[in-house]
Amino acid sequence: MTVDQPGLPLTLPLTLHGYFRSSTSFRVRMALNLKGLRYAQKTYDLRQGQQRGEAYLAENPQGLVPTLELGDGTRIPQSMAIMEWLEEAVPEPALMPATALQRARVRSLADMVALDTHPLNNLRVLNYLRGTFGADDEAVATWFRHWAGLAFKALETRLAGDPQTGRYCHGDEPTIADICLVAQCINNRRFQVDETPYPTIRRIVAACLDIPTIQDALPDRQPDAD
Ligand SMILES: N[C@@H](CCC(=O)N[C@@H](CS)C(=O)NCC(=O)O)C(=O)O
């Protein structure tokens, strides 16, 4: 597999092990695209449990996508760690703001999605609700909407009430906070989460979705989309 990075500080070929519908894979695709990096994709069908198959467990024993494989054999699991590494390896265009305090704000917004929301609504959690507690589709959707709604209510309050919010979550350049927000929002739409109460989030997500490189990272634009 050859993936060249002409003119970029990162010369290693990159392979993203992921899945089109995985919002954490979507985060990494957005970061890679915003940085102008090229990468190959290897897909694992989560609905078929391929993330727990031998081939993927050799990449990442946790059995969760994504994992970014570098051409020298290094593997980085965990979307936030991948994005932080990308930011350090390829600083421009920056996905984090200039000062330590601004970066803390961006990380704290991103963490509201990445640490406090996504893990509760992950496929394995929803499957556990179905398998162990007999939850039907409606009950699972109610669970999803509950946790997504709590997060979005607080995010809306923070974003709407802070002058540091600009066109995007922080100022007028997209950051890792926007990446997490967009991925969660697209996921929410699959569960019909009502977006009406979140006008600031809707505005920011619409602005992000105007960026062609973010559009290219959308789940339905991936080669494995069905
Ligand atoms: N904290 C991890 C979470 C990764 C994760 O949960 N990925 C989901 C897809 S979005 C997954 O692989 N789910 C498979 C499963 O639940 O079995 C990250 O940010 O990369």
The ligand as a Tripos MOL2 file, in Angstrom:
@<TRIPOS>MOLECULE
LIG
   20    19     1     0     0
SMALL
NO_CHARGES

@<TRIPOS>ATOM
      1 N1        -12.8330    6.0510   22.7550 N.3       1 LIG1
      2 C1        -12.7510    5.3670   21.5030 C.3       1 LIG1
      3 C2        -14.1100    4.7790   21.1800 C.3       1 LIG1
      4 C3        -14.0640    3.9210   19.9510 C.3       1 LIG1
      5 C4        -15.4160    3.2940   19.6880 C.2       1 LIG1
      6 O1        -16.2050    3.0910   20.6070 O.2       1 LIG1
      7 N2        -15.6910    2.9780   18.4060 N.am      1 LIG1
      8 C5        -16.9510    2.3910   18.0710 C.3       1 LIG1
      9 C6        -17.4560    2.9220   16.7610 C.3       1 LIG1
     10 S1        -17.8370    4.6350   16.8230 S.3       1 LIG1
     11 C7        -16.7960    0.8920   17.9420 C.2       1 LIG1
     12 O2        -15.7950    0.4080   17.4830 O.2       1 LIG1
     13 N3        -17.8190    0.1530   18.3390 N.am      1 LIG1
     14 C8        -17.8240   -1.2650   18.2200 C.3       1 LIG1
     15 C9        -18.6280   -1.9130   19.2870 C.2       1 LIG1
     16 O3        -19.2650   -1.2110   20.0760 O.co2     1 LIG1
     17 O4        -18.6010   -3.1470   19.3160 O.co2     1 LIG1
     18 C10       -12.2870    6.3250   20.4000 C.2       1 LIG1
     19 O5        -12.5220    7.5330   20.5330 O.co2     1 LIG1
     20 O6        -11.6680    5.9010   19.4310 O.co2     1 LIG1
@<TRIPOS>BOND
     1     1     2 1
     2     2     3 1
     3     2    18 1
     4     3     4 1
     5     4     5 1
     6     5     6 2
     7     5     7 1
     8     7     8 1
     9     8     9 1
    10     8    11 1
    11     9    10 1
    12    11    12 2
    13    11    13 1
    14    13    14 1
    15    14    15 1
    16    15    16 2
    17    15    17 1
    18    18    19 2
    19    18    20 1
@<TRIPOS>SUBSTRUCTURE
     1 LIG1         1 GROUP 0 **** ****
